[in-house]
Amino acid sequence: MENIVDLAEFLKRRHLVLVTAESCTAGLIAALLGDVPGAGQVLDCSYVTYSPEAKQRLLGLSDELLDRHNLTSEPIARAMADGAIRRSGTNLAVSNTGLADKGDDDIPAGTQCFAWAFRLREGDDASIRIFTETRRFPGDRTQVRTAAARFALSRIPYYYEQLPGGKP
């Protein structure tokens, strides 16, 4: 779904309220949705957790997880989305972590890891379902971050459709 206004309508029709947990995109996911009139009906809050310490303090990532996985990894994105949805009480979380530029020996620049978490039953943390995906975007730092934010939002309908019959 390329059009952010259409996405906001999709969220409204399904009574989905979003929290974001953003590292590389630094709030761009929430900002894109926030540009839509009436966004307050579908956007709760955003955690911008650039540092590992912020990921631990605000989203509850453990030392063990951070020691075991690179910050640009699906397990980190998954833990970020899980922490955000549990702390916010919303029924949808999107997270992003990655490298916009200057990749390291193992991870090329433009690599972005995402997670989408859905709470199937209000107030029930056991009903949370999480999907992850990794993509690589070309371009400079700004282009990568913008493409990643747009991609994160565009995949919400896709993963929503992957949920079992008891959708939120």
N, C-alpha and C positions, 0 to 999 in steps of 0.2 A: 504494500500500500504506500504509494509515493506521496500522496497528498495528506498533509498533516491535519487539515480540516476534516477530511474523510475519516482519518484515524480517530480523531476526537469523537466524531459521531458514532463510530464503531464501539468505542469505549463506553459512551453514554448509553447506547442501546443495550449493552450487556451488563450495565451497572458495574463496570470495572473502574477501580480507582488505583492509580499508579504511584509507586514510590520508586525513585531511582537511586542506585548506588554507583557512583561514577568515579573512575580514576582518570584514565587518559582523556576522556571527553570533558572532564572538569565542569559538569553542569550543563553541557550543551543539549543533552537528551531532554532534560526538564525544560530548558529554555525554549527549545523548538516547540514543545507542546504548550508552553506558557504563552507563546505568541498568538494562540488561537483564542478568540473571544469566548468566555465561559469556561476556560481551562480549569478553573477552580472546582468544577464538578467532577473532573477526572484526574486531577493531579493533586496528590496530598503533600509530598515533600521530596527533597533530594538530599542525599548524603554525598558530598564531594570528599572522597577519601584518597588523596593523592599519595600520602606516605603509608608505609607499612604500619606505623604506630596508629595512625588514624583508622586504618582498617581494623585494627585490634580494638581500639577504644570505642569506636562508634558502631561497628558492625559485628564485633565479637570473634574475629578471626583469631585462631590460636597460634602460639609460637610454633607448635609442632607442624601445623599446616603450612605456615610461612617458611619454615625451614625445609620442608619436604618438597615444595613446589615453587617454581619461578613465579614472580608476580604476574607475568604475562602467561596465564594458563587457565584452562577451563575449571580446574578445581578451585582456584582463587575466585574466579567470576561466580561460580556456583555458591561459594560460601558468602560472598558479598550480597548476592540476591537473597539468599536464605536469611542472613542477618537483617537485611533491610525490611523484608516482608514480616518477619517476626516482631521486630521492634516497632514498626509502624501500625501493624494491625490491618493493613490494606489487603486487597485480594489480588494484587498484581505488583510484581517488582521486576525491574530490568536493571542489569548491571553490565559494566564495561571495564575492562582493564587491558592495557596494551602498550605498544611502542609506536609513537607517532613519527619518530625519526631516530637516527643513530641506533640501529639495531645492534645487538651484541653478536657474538660468534654463533650462538645457537638460535637466536630469534631475529628474523629480518625486520627492518623498519616497515611500518605499516601493518604489522600483525596486531589483531584485535581479538580479544576473547570476550564472549557475551554469555549472559544467562538470563532466562525468563522464568520467573517463579509465579505460580498461580495458587491461590488458596481456594480450594473447592467448596469448603464449608466455613461460614463465618465463625471466627473464634477458635477454629480447630487447626492447630499447627500440624497435626498428623495428616491433614488432607492436602498439604502443600506438595505440588508437583513442579519439578525444575527441569528445564531443558538448557543445553549449552551448545555453543557453536563457536568456531574460530574462523576468521576471515582475514585476508590481507588486502589492504587498499593502497593504490598508488598515489603519488603526489607528495606535496610538501606537508609540513606539520598541520597547517590549517585545513588543507584538503582532506587529509586522513581523518582528522578529528571530526570534521563535518560529515564526511561519508559514514563514519562509524556511528555517529548519533542518529543519522537518518536511517541507517540499516537497523539499528536497535529498535527503533519505533516501527519500522516497516514489517518486522518479523512477528509482532504481537499477534495479528490475526492468524498467521500460519500456525503458531504454537497453540493458540487458543483452540483451533480446530483439531489439534492432536490430543486434546484432553478427553478423558472418558465422558460418558453421558451426563454425569453430575456436574456440569460446568457451573462456575460461579454466576 
